[in-house]
Amino acid sequence: MTEKGEAFKRLKEKSLSPYDPEPPRHSVWVNFIYRMCQLQHKPKYYSPHLFRGEHRSKVEWEYHQGPVFFNMLFPYLRIDSLNGKDVLDAGCGWGGKAIYYAEHSGLTTIHGFDLPRVYEPEVSLSFAKEKGVSNCFFKTGYAEEMPYEDEEFDVILMDDVLEHVNDPEKVMRECSRVLKREGTLIAKFPSFKMVYAHHLDRALVFPGLHYFLSMKTWAAGLNDMLLQPKRPLVFEPFDHVVSTKYHRCITRNLNGLDFAAFQEIVHHSPFEPLILKLIPLGSRGGRRKILKKIYDTVFEIKYLQEFLAHFVLFIGRNGGNAFPKQAPEIRHEY
C-alpha cells in the first residue's frame, strides 16, 4: 500500500462518519492558524459527539441540553407548544432532547430518527425506559425519505439538520407529507455564510475560519495534523470535500445552504411561512455587555446580518400541495 493509501486508511479507522475522509495534505497556513487559535481559544464544546464519546454519553449529553432549543426560540415558541401533539424530531441525533421534551411537556407522542449505520435507536430507548418515559419511539432513516406514514404528525422539529441533508427541497416535501394539514414545521439551522457555521468546532473554536481558507484546505490540513505522531489530537477526521448545489467546496456532511437559497426553497414548498428570519446571537452580560451593544448596532446593517447571525429560524404551517404560492415575508427584527 502506498504512503498516501496508508494515511487514508488510518484516517478511515479514526472516523465514525458514514463518509470517507478528505485525503490528508500538509498546509503551513492550517498549522499556523491552528497554533494561533489554540493560544487564544481552547475548545469549549465538550460534546461527546465531537470528541468520540460513548453512545450512551451522547444520549445523556443531549438530554441535559434539552432546554437549549426552546430557550433559543423564545419568545416565538415555548416547550408547552408541544402539549397534546404528536411530534417528530427529524434528525434526532441520539434522542436525548426528544426524551427531555417528552418528560417536560404534555406532548402525546414523540418519534425520532437519524442516519442508519450511525445512530443506534436501542441506546435511546434504553435511556428513555430508565427515565420512565414511555411515549418516545426511535428508528433510523433519511430525511429525504422519512420512515413514516402520510399525515402522521402535528409538529416536526428540526434542530440543526437542514444544513446537513443532501436535498433540502425534498426534505421540505417530506415534512409536508408526514405532517397533518395545518401542522407545524419548526426548523433552526446555521447558514453557511454565518461566522460560526464552519463546523470545524471539534478542532478549532474560532469564528470565520471558512473565510480565511477554503474548506478543502481546512479538511486536508487538519486531517494531516491528526496523523502526526507528535500531536496527540483526539478530534475525528473531516469528511472529503465536494461541490453541492449551494456551495462549490464543502465537506460531505454539509450542503452549504444559505439564507437566500432557503428563502427560495420555502417559496416553492407547501409551507406557509409564519416566521422566516435571521436570529442574532443571544445577549451577554458582565464584561461583554459593551461588546453586545456594539454587536447589536452592527447587526442592524443589512449586508452584515447573515454573517453575524446565530441561526435561521423557520416556523411554517403545512398547506399541502394545494397551498397557493406567495413570496414569504422576511423579517429581520428581534
C-alpha positions as CSV (number, residue, x, y, z in Angstrom):
1,M,0.0,0.0,0.0
2,T,1.3,3.5,-0.9
3,E,2.1,6.1,1.8
4,K,-1.0,8.1,0.8
5,G,-3.1,4.9,0.9
6,E,-1.8,4.1,4.4
7,A,-2.6,7.6,5.6
8,F,-6.1,7.4,4.2
9,K,-6.7,4.0,5.9
10,R,-5.5,5.4,9.3
11,L,-8.0,8.3,8.9
12,K,-10.8,6.0,8.0
13,E,-10.1,3.9,11.1
14,K,-10.4,7.0,13.3
15,S,-13.7,8.2,11.8
16,L,-17.3,7.3,12.8
17,S,-18.7,9.2,9.8
18,P,-20.5,7.3,7.0
19,Y,-18.4,9.3,4.5
20,D,-14.8,8.9,3.5
21,P,-12.4,11.4,5.0
22,E,-10.6,14.1,2.9
23,P,-7.1,12.9,2.0
24,P,-4.5,14.5,4.3
25,R,-2.3,17.2,2.9
26,H,0.2,19.4,4.9
27,S,-0.7,23.1,5.0
28,V,1.6,25.6,6.5
29,W,-1.4,28.0,6.9
30,V,-3.6,25.5,8.7
31,N,-0.8,24.7,11.1
32,F,-0.1,28.3,11.8
33,I,-3.7,29.3,12.3
34,Y,-4.3,26.2,14.5
35,R,-1.5,27.2,16.8
36,M,-2.6,30.8,17.0
37,C,-6.2,29.8,17.7
38,Q,-5.2,27.3,20.3
39,L,-3.3,30.1,22.1
40,Q,-6.4,32.2,22.2
41,H,-9.3,29.7,22.3
42,K,-9.1,26.3,23.8
43,P,-12.0,24.0,22.7
44,K,-15.2,25.0,24.6
45,Y,-17.6,22.3,23.2
46,Y,-17.1,19.2,25.2
47,S,-19.9,17.3,23.4
48,P,-19.1,13.6,23.1
49,H,-20.3,13.9,19.5
50,L,-17.2,15.9,18.7
51,F,-14.7,14.1,21.0
52,R,-15.5,10.4,20.4
53,G,-17.7,9.8,23.4
54,E,-19.6,6.6,24.0
55,H,-23.1,6.3,22.5
56,R,-24.7,6.4,26.0
57,S,-22.9,9.6,26.9
58,K,-24.2,11.2,23.7
59,V,-27.8,10.5,24.8
60,E,-27.2,11.8,28.3
61,W,-25.4,15.0,27.0
62,E,-28.4,15.7,24.6
63,Y,-30.9,15.2,27.4
64,H,-29.1,17.8,29.6
65,Q,-29.0,20.1,26.6
66,G,-32.8,19.7,26.2
67,P,-33.8,23.2,27.4
68,V,-31.5,24.9,24.9
69,F,-33.6,24.5,21.8
70,F,-36.7,26.3,23.2
71,N,-34.6,28.8,25.1
72,M,-33.2,29.8,21.7
73,L,-36.7,30.0,20.2
74,F,-38.1,32.2,23.0
75,P,-40.3,34.3,22.7
76,Y,-41.5,32.7,19.4
77,L,-42.2,29.3,21.0
78,R,-42.3,27.5,24.3
79,I,-41.9,23.9,25.1
80,D,-45.6,23.8,26.1
81,S,-46.4,24.4,22.5
82,L,-46.0,20.7,22.1
83,N,-48.8,19.9,24.6
84,G,-51.3,17.4,23.2
85,K,-49.3,17.0,19.9
86,D,-47.8,14.1,18.1
87,V,-44.3,15.3,17.4
88,L,-41.5,14.2,15.1
89,D,-37.9,15.0,15.9
90,A,-36.3,14.7,12.4
91,G,-32.6,14.2,12.7
92,C,-32.9,13.5,16.4
93,G,-29.2,12.9,17.0
94,W,-29.1,10.4,19.8
95,G,-32.6,11.1,21.0
96,G,-31.7,12.8,24.3
97,K,-33.6,16.0,23.5
98,A,-36.7,14.1,22.4
99,I,-36.7,12.3,25.7
100,Y,-36.4,15.6,27.6
101,Y,-39.3,17.1,25.6
102,A,-41.5,14.1,26.4
103,E,-40.6,14.4,30.1
104,H,-41.1,18.2,30.4
105,S,-44.1,18.8,28.2
106,G,-47.6,17.4,27.7
107,L,-46.9,16.1,24.2
108,T,-48.8,12.9,23.2
109,T,-46.0,11.1,21.5
110,I,-42.6,11.9,20.1
111,H,-40.8,10.0,17.4
112,G,-37.2,10.5,16.3
113,F,-34.9,9.1,13.6
114,D,-31.4,9.6,12.4
115,L,-29.0,8.0,10.0
116,P,-28.6,4.3,9.6
117,R,-25.1,2.9,10.5
118,V,-24.5,6.0,12.6
119,Y,-27.5,6.0,15.1
120,E,-28.5,3.1,17.3
121,P,-32.1,3.6,18.5
122,E,-31.8,0.9,21.2
123,V,-29.5,3.2,23.2
124,S,-32.1,6.0,23.2
125,L,-34.9,3.6,24.0
126,S,-33.0,2.2,27.0
127,F,-32.3,5.7,28.4
128,A,-36.0,6.6,28.0
129,K,-37.0,3.5,29.8
130,E,-34.7,4.4,32.7
131,K,-36.3,7.9,32.9
132,G,-39.7,6.3,33.0
133,V,-40.7,7.9,29.6
134,S,-42.9,5.6,27.5
135,N,-44.1,7.8,24.7
136,C,-40.8,8.1,22.9
137,F,-40.1,6.0,19.8
138,F,-36.9,5.9,17.7
139,K,-35.7,4.4,14.4
140,T,-33.2,5.0,11.6
141,G,-33.9,6.7,8.3
142,Y,-33.2,9.6,6.0
143,A,-34.8,13.0,6.0
144,E,-35.4,12.7,2.2
145,E,-37.4,9.5,2.7
146,M,-38.9,9.7,6.2
147,P,-39.9,6.3,7.5
148,Y,-43.5,7.4,8.5
149,E,-47.0,7.4,7.1
150,D,-48.7,10.4,5.5
151,E,-50.2,13.0,7.8
152,E,-48.9,11.3,11.0
153,F,-47.7,14.3,13.0
154,D,-48.9,17.6,14.3
155,V,-45.4,19.1,14.7
156,I,-41.9,18.5,13.2
157,L,-38.8,19.7,15.0
158,M,-35.6,20.1,13.0
159,D,-32.7,21.3,15.2
160,D,-29.5,22.0,13.1
161,V,-30.5,19.4,10.5
162,L,-31.2,21.3,7.2
163,E,-27.5,22.3,6.7
164,H,-26.6,18.6,6.6
165,V,-29.2,16.9,4.3
166,N,-28.4,16.0,0.7
167,D,-31.6,17.5,-0.7
168,P,-33.3,20.3,1.3
169,E,-36.1,20.7,-1.2
170,K,-37.0,17.0,-0.9
171,V,-36.8,17.2,2.8
172,M,-39.3,20.0,2.9
173,R,-41.7,18.0,0.8
174,E,-41.3,15.0,3.1
175,C,-42.0,17.2,6.1
176,S,-45.2,18.3,4.4
177,R,-46.2,14.7,3.6
178,V,-45.8,13.3,7.1
179,L,-47.4,16.4,8.7
180,K,-51.1,16.8,9.1
181,R,-52.7,19.6,7.2
182,E,-52.2,22.8,9.2
183,G,-49.4,21.0,11.1
184,T,-46.3,23.0,12.0
185,L,-42.7,22.7,10.9
186,I,-40.2,24.3,13.3
187,A,-36.6,24.4,12.0
188,K,-33.4,26.2,13.0
189,F,-30.1,25.9,11.3
190,P,-27.0,27.9,10.6
191,S,-26.5,29.4,7.1
192,F,-23.0,28.6,5.8
193,K,-22.4,32.3,5.4
194,M,-22.7,32.8,9.2
195,V,-19.5,33.4,11.1
196,Y,-19.8,30.2,13.3
197,A,-21.2,27.9,10.6
198,H,-17.9,26.2,9.5
199,H,-18.5,23.1,11.7
200,L,-14.7,22.9,12.4
201,D,-15.6,23.1,16.2
202,R,-14.1,19.7,17.1
203,A,-10.7,21.0,16.2
204,L,-11.0,24.8,16.5
205,V,-13.4,27.1,18.3
206,F,-12.9,30.4,16.4
207,P,-15.3,32.4,14.2
208,G,-15.0,32.8,10.5
209,L,-12.4,30.1,9.8
210,H,-14.1,29.2,6.5
211,Y,-13.5,32.8,5.3
212,F,-9.7,32.5,5.9
213,L,-9.1,29.3,4.0
214,S,-11.2,27.0,1.8
215,M,-12.9,24.1,3.4
216,K,-10.8,21.7,1.3
217,T,-7.6,23.3,2.7
218,W,-9.0,23.0,6.3
219,A,-10.2,19.4,5.9
220,A,-7.0,18.2,4.3
221,G,-4.7,20.2,6.6
222,L,-6.5,19.2,9.9
223,N,-6.6,15.6,8.8
224,D,-2.9,15.7,8.2
225,M,-2.3,17.1,11.6
226,L,-4.4,14.4,13.1
227,L,-2.0,11.8,11.8
228,Q,1.2,13.4,13.1
229,P,2.7,11.3,16.0
230,K,3.9,14.4,17.8
231,R,0.3,15.8,18.0
232,P,-1.9,13.6,20.2
233,L,-5.1,15.1,18.8
234,V,-8.4,13.4,19.5
235,F,-10.9,15.0,17.1
236,E,-12.5,12.9,14.3
237,P,-11.3,13.3,10.7
238,F,-13.1,15.7,8.5
239,D,-15.2,14.4,5.6
240,H,-14.0,14.7,2.0
241,V,-14.9,17.9,0.2
242,V,-17.5,18.0,-2.6
243,S,-19.4,20.5,-4.7
244,T,-23.1,20.9,-4.0
245,K,-26.0,22.9,-5.4
246,Y,-25.4,25.5,-2.7
247,H,-21.6,25.6,-2.4
248,R,-18.8,24.6,-4.6
249,C,-16.3,23.5,-1.9
250,I,-17.7,22.0,1.3
251,T,-17.3,18.9,3.5
252,R,-19.6,16.0,2.6
253,N,-21.6,16.2,5.8
254,L,-22.7,19.8,4.9
255,N,-24.6,21.2,1.9
256,G,-23.7,24.9,2.1
257,L,-27.3,26.2,2.4
258,D,-27.6,29.9,3.0
259,F,-30.5,32.2,3.8
260,A,-31.3,33.3,0.2
261,A,-31.3,29.7,-1.0
262,F,-33.6,28.7,1.8
263,Q,-36.0,31.5,1.1
264,E,-36.3,30.2,-2.4
265,I,-36.9,26.7,-1.1
266,V,-39.6,27.9,1.2
267,H,-41.2,29.9,-1.6
268,H,-41.6,26.7,-3.6
269,S,-42.6,24.5,-0.7
270,P,-46.1,23.6,0.6
271,F,-45.5,25.7,3.7
272,E,-47.0,29.0,4.7
273,P,-44.1,30.8,6.4
274,L,-45.2,32.2,9.7
275,I,-41.6,33.2,10.7
276,L,-38.6,33.2,8.5
277,K,-35.8,35.3,9.9
278,L,-32.2,35.6,11.0
279,I,-31.8,35.3,14.7
280,P,-28.9,37.3,16.3
281,L,-26.5,35.9,19.0
282,G,-28.1,35.9,22.5
283,S,-27.5,38.7,24.9
284,R,-24.5,38.5,27.2
285,G,-23.8,40.5,30.4
286,G,-20.8,41.2,32.5
287,R,-17.6,42.2,30.8
288,R,-19.1,41.5,27.4
289,K,-22.0,43.9,27.8
290,I,-20.3,46.7,25.8
291,L,-19.4,44.2,23.0
292,K,-23.0,43.1,22.8
293,K,-24.1,46.7,22.3
294,I,-21.6,47.1,19.5
295,Y,-22.8,43.8,18.0
296,D,-26.5,44.9,18.2
297,T,-25.6,48.1,16.4
298,V,-23.6,46.4,13.6
299,F,-26.3,43.7,13.2
300,E,-28.7,46.4,12.0
301,I,-26.5,46.8,8.9
302,K,-28.5,44.7,6.4
303,Y,-25.5,43.3,4.4
304,L,-23.8,42.1,7.6
305,Q,-26.8,40.4,9.2
306,E,-26.4,36.9,7.8
307,F,-22.7,36.9,8.6
308,L,-23.3,37.9,12.2
309,A,-26.5,35.9,12.8
310,H,-26.7,32.9,15.1
311,F,-29.1,30.8,13.1
312,V,-32.0,30.9,10.7
313,L,-35.4,30.3,12.2
314,F,-38.3,28.9,10.2
315,I,-41.8,28.2,11.5
316,G,-44.2,27.2,8.8
317,R,-47.8,25.9,8.6
318,N,-48.4,23.0,6.3
319,G,-50.7,23.8,3.5
320,G,-50.4,20.7,1.4
321,N,-49.8,20.7,-2.3
322,A,-52.8,23.0,-2.9
323,F,-51.3,25.9,-0.9
324,P,-51.1,29.0,-3.1
325,K,-47.6,30.3,-3.6
326,Q,-46.8,33.7,-2.2
327,A,-43.4,35.3,-1.6
328,P,-42.6,34.8,2.2
329,E,-42.5,37.9,4.4
330,I,-38.9,38.1,5.6
331,R,-38.5,39.8,8.9
332,H,-35.1,40.7,10.5
333,E,-36.3,42.4,13.6
334,Y,-35.7,40.9,17.0
